[in-house]
């Protein structure tokens, strides 16, 4: 009986230790350059190229995006037109609200409000996307990281999960037009 109790206690401690392992935070990038100003970068037209791969690493979708971005004071509109490799298209229009280095956002296929923060060259954005698959809509969580590489180039990695289980990742590169 004592051995079982000891093993149970040990397993519980191991799970707690794993749960305590936190990922990066925006503050980890505070000293990185160039400094990302979302209002400056997401202003004008931006082209993007991306892939979605499942948790095994297999690419299951390829796509391009043309984004038309505007700001009125601290309110931004990101009008995104997606074209997938299978010929399908999708539109998403984000409305962003800036408050210092904090951002909130809404879009038609986002449940509730997205929240994000910039620091240094990075932006971390978290939200729940309503994802249609074969006639059913799933609520999936996105932990989205963007990294400004230079004044025109940004890289993006977004982890998609459900119930804390990773389903796959979106990798995306942005290029701001002149």
C-alpha positions in Angstrom: 0.0 0.0 0.0 2.8 2.4 0.9 4.5 1.7 -2.5 1.3 2.6 -4.4 0.9 5.7 -2.4 4.5 6.7 -3.0 4.2 6.0 -6.8 1.0 8.0 -6.9 2.6 11.0 -5.1 5.6 10.8 -7.4 3.4 10.7 -10.5 1.5 13.7 -9.2 4.7 15.7 -8.6 5.9 14.8 -12.1 2.7 16.1 -13.6 2.9 19.3 -11.5 6.5 19.8 -12.6 5.5 19.4 -16.3 2.7 21.9 -15.9 5.0 24.4 -14.3 7.1 24.4 -17.5 6.0 27.6 -19.2 6.6 28.7 -22.7 8.1 32.0 -23.8 6.4 35.3 -23.0 6.6 38.5 -25.0 8.9 40.0 -22.3 11.5 37.4 -23.4 11.9 39.4 -26.6 11.9 42.9 -25.2 15.5 43.6 -26.2 15.2 42.2 -29.7 15.5 44.5 -32.7 14.0 45.7 -34.9 11.2 46.8 -32.6 7.8 45.7 -33.9 5.1 48.5 -34.1 1.9 46.7 -35.4 0.4 49.9 -36.5 3.4 50.7 -38.7 3.9 47.1 -40.0 0.2 46.3 -40.6 -0.4 49.4 -42.6 -0.8 49.1 -46.4 -0.7 45.9 -48.4 1.0 42.8 -47.2 1.5 39.5 -49.0 1.9 36.2 -47.1 2.7 32.6 -47.9 1.9 29.8 -45.5 1.4 26.1 -44.7 -0.5 24.2 -42.1 1.0 20.9 -41.0 -0.6 18.4 -38.7 1.0 17.1 -35.5 2.9 14.4 -37.5 4.6 17.2 -39.5 2.7 16.5 -42.8 1.7 19.6 -44.7 -2.1 19.4 -45.3 -2.8 22.9 -46.6 -0.8 25.5 -48.5 -2.1 29.1 -49.0 -1.3 32.7 -49.8 -2.8 35.8 -48.3 -3.2 39.3 -49.4 -3.8 41.7 -46.5 -5.1 45.3 -46.9 -4.4 47.0 -43.6 -5.5 50.4 -42.4 -5.7 52.3 -39.1 -7.9 55.0 -37.8 -6.3 56.2 -34.5 -5.9 53.1 -32.4 -8.4 51.0 -34.3 -7.0 48.8 -37.1 -8.6 46.8 -39.9 -6.8 43.8 -41.4 -8.8 42.7 -44.4 -7.3 39.2 -45.3 -8.0 37.3 -48.6 -6.8 33.7 -48.4 -6.3 31.5 -51.5 -5.6 27.8 -50.8 -3.7 25.4 -53.0 -6.9 23.5 -53.7 -8.4 26.6 -55.3 -10.7 27.5 -52.3 -10.8 31.0 -50.9 -11.6 32.6 -47.6 -11.9 36.1 -46.2 -11.2 37.2 -42.6 -11.5 40.8 -41.5 -9.9 41.6 -38.2 -10.7 44.7 -36.2 -7.9 45.5 -33.8 -7.8 47.8 -30.8 -4.4 49.1 -29.6 -3.8 50.1 -26.0 -0.1 50.7 -25.4 1.7 47.4 -26.3 -1.6 45.4 -25.7 -4.0 44.5 -28.5 -7.5 43.1 -28.6 -9.2 41.9 -31.8 -12.3 40.4 -33.3 -13.2 38.7 -36.5 -16.2 36.9 -37.8 -14.8 33.4 -37.3 -13.1 34.1 -34.0 -15.0 33.3 -30.8 -14.9 36.1 -28.3 -12.0 38.5 -28.3 -8.4 37.8 -29.2 -5.7 39.2 -26.9 -2.1 40.0 -27.7 1.0 41.9 -26.7 4.1 43.2 -28.4 7.6 43.4 -26.9 10.8 44.0 -28.9 10.5 42.3 -32.3 7.7 39.9 -31.2 3.9 39.8 -31.0 2.0 37.0 -29.2 -1.6 36.7 -30.1 -4.1 34.1 -28.5 -7.6 33.4 -29.7 -10.2 30.7 -30.4 -11.0 30.1 -34.1 -14.3 28.6 -35.3 -12.8 26.1 -37.8 -15.2 24.4 -40.2 -14.3 20.8 -41.2 -16.6 18.6 -43.2 -19.8 20.3 -42.1 -18.9 20.6 -38.5 -17.4 23.7 -36.8 -14.8 23.1 -34.1 -13.5 25.6 -31.5 -9.7 25.5 -31.7 -7.2 27.6 -29.8 -4.4 29.5 -31.5 -1.1 30.6 -29.8 0.2 32.8 -32.5 3.8 34.3 -32.5 5.0 36.9 -35.0 8.7 38.0 -35.3 9.7 41.1 -37.2 12.9 40.3 -39.2 13.3 43.6 -40.9 11.1 46.5 -42.0 9.4 44.5 -44.6 9.6 40.8 -43.4 7.8 39.1 -40.6 7.7 35.4 -39.7 4.7 33.8 -38.0 4.3 30.5 -36.1 0.9 29.6 -34.7 0.2 26.4 -32.7 -3.4 25.1 -33.0 -4.8 23.0 -30.2 -8.0 21.6 -28.7 -8.3 20.6 -25.0 -4.6 21.4 -24.7 -3.6 18.8 -27.3 -1.6 20.2 -30.2 -3.3 19.6 -33.6 -0.8 21.2 -35.8 1.0 24.4 -36.7 0.7 27.2 -39.2 3.9 28.7 -40.6 3.6 31.9 -42.4 5.9 34.6 -43.9 4.8 38.1 -44.5 6.3 40.6 -46.9 5.2 44.3 -46.8 4.8 45.9 -50.3 6.5 49.2 -51.1 
